[in-house]
Amino acid sequence: LAAAPDGPPTPEELLDGVIALVPRSAVGAGLRRARDMLDYQDAGTVAAVLGNGRRTSAHDTVPFALWSAARSLGNFEEAFWLTAQAGGDVDTTCAIVGGVVAAGTAGAPPAAWLAQTEEPPGWLVPARH
């Protein structure tokens, strides 16, 4: 969904697309709540309602992570900081958000961030686009 060839979806389209794929469950209910909260500006408030991974379960992690990704499609750095400011299981929520946002054509991590990373191992073959 985030990597659609015609560009990133709207936040609503992203969450609607995911909701359509998730069976009725606590995760699905959380995603529907996340969809309803797209107009909220404060990540802490949204995390208080949806969860932020502190309980280490999918229904406490996925809805907030996808809310955060949907709010920042096309801007990896914004998505990362929006997610991190909510606290909780920050490494997991930021990993989910980073994967979703980076899947889009405009969602690459900032070049300065990439310059600070280690070189991948020699056996890793880079993806061709």
Buried (B, 14 or more C-beta within 10 A) or exposed (E): BBEBEEEBBEBEBBBBEBBEEBEEEBBBBBBBBBBEBBEBEEBEEBBEBBBBBBEEEBBBBBBBBBBBBBBBBBBBEBBBBBBBEBBBBBEBBBEBBBEBBBBBBEBEBEEEEEEEEEEEEEEEEEEEE
